[in-house]
Amino acid sequence: MGLNLAKTKSFYDVTEETFKYFAKRMGVPEKLVTNTMHNVIADVQANWPALLKTLPLSETMKSTLIKHWQRLALPISIENI
């Protein structure tokens, strides 16, 4: 990640606490930011398994995406792939 997100440049270090810190620094309600984060995670989990099967991605790209998701500190797990 080229820019800092609440003190980190590593996408793999971003946690819910990172988003809470970000919300505080930006002066927006923490609940708004964390609810949005949880909604995005739920959308990813609901939609990516089917997308991985239907998008014209190479097996290498699919494997790379799955490995990326597994390294994230956020609770994103893509089941049924």
Protein Blocks (a to p, Z undefined) as FASTA:
>chain_A
ZZdeehiabfklpcfklmmmmmmmnopafklmmmmmmmmmmmmmmmmmmmmmmpccdfkl
mmmmmmmmmmpmbdcddehZZ
